[in-house]
Amino acid sequence: MQPLNVLYISIEGNTRNFVKNLTRYAAEQHAQNPDLPELNAKEVSEQTDFDDLDKDYFCFVPTYLDGGDGVNSGVKELMTNVCGEYIAYHQNASHLIGVVGSGNRNFNLQYCLTARRYAYMFKAPFIADYELRGVPADEVRIYDALVKRAEEVASAE
Ligand SMILES: Cc1cc2nc3c(=O)[nH]c(=O)nc-3n(C[C@H](O)[C@H](O)[C@H](O)COP(=O)(O)O)c2cc1C
């Protein structure tokens, strides 16, 4: 299977840390069974020049919001906006095949809301969520979800 491509943004390092662990976990799976995909991750920041993304990819985005709950009242995305702008650039949204959200459950209805908003805006499924830096069980669960979704997309092509 082709490597899983991941585009992510991380303001305080939690998402970067989780994606690093997930990349290592994927490499271990691939070493044991070459049919299982490795993971190629690309970090987006305010300094990133936008490129045309021509391969299918997943987006990992944490949540930073100001204001309402996104249901009864609007919210304003903070800090992570450049990630959404990158996806919206040229045709990049057409290759987005899933969104993984992270956040903190203390935020209740706003938990992982940026990822859910991206899934809605860019018409890609919301694949999974995890809290903060994640735990090893999240690596297994999210890797499996990415592989399942990539297989689904491949079989539909
Ligand atoms: C100012 C601020 C606002 C946040 N707002 C939310 C939120 O609305 N919903 C949520 O689920 N998590 C929220 N979080 C938690 C972050 O999404 C969480 O800490 C995440 O792991 C940060 O990822 P990063 O370290 O990769 O930037 C907020 C954190 C901060 C510091």
The ligand as a Gaussian input file, in Angstrom:
#p B3LYP/6-31G(d) Opt

LIG

0 1
 C       -6.232000      28.930000      24.000000
 C       -6.627000      27.485000      23.812000
 C       -7.889000      27.217000      23.292000
 C       -8.298000      25.879000      23.096000
 N       -9.548000      25.621000      22.607000
 C       -9.963000      24.331000      22.485000
 C      -11.268000      24.032000      22.021000
 O      -12.071000      24.925000      21.720000
 N      -11.631000      22.726000      21.896000
 C      -10.777000      21.695000      22.194000
 O      -11.147000      20.524000      22.029000
 N       -9.519000      21.954000      22.634000
 C       -9.094000      23.218000      22.788000
 N       -7.820000      23.488000      23.239000
 C       -6.922000      22.350000      23.524000
 C       -5.934000      22.108000      22.376000
 O       -6.603000      21.811000      21.157000
 C       -5.026000      20.915000      22.750000
 O       -4.211000      21.309000      23.836000
 C       -4.188000      20.407000      21.586000
 O       -3.546000      19.218000      22.005000
 C       -3.135000      21.424000      21.167000
 O       -2.385000      20.879000      20.090000
 P       -0.941000      21.454000      19.698000
 O       -0.066000      21.350000      20.968000
 O       -0.447000      20.551000      18.625000
 O       -1.079000      22.862000      19.260000
 C       -7.407000      24.816000      23.431000
 C       -6.137000      25.107000      23.951000
 C       -5.744000      26.428000      24.145000
 C       -4.369000      26.704000      24.717000

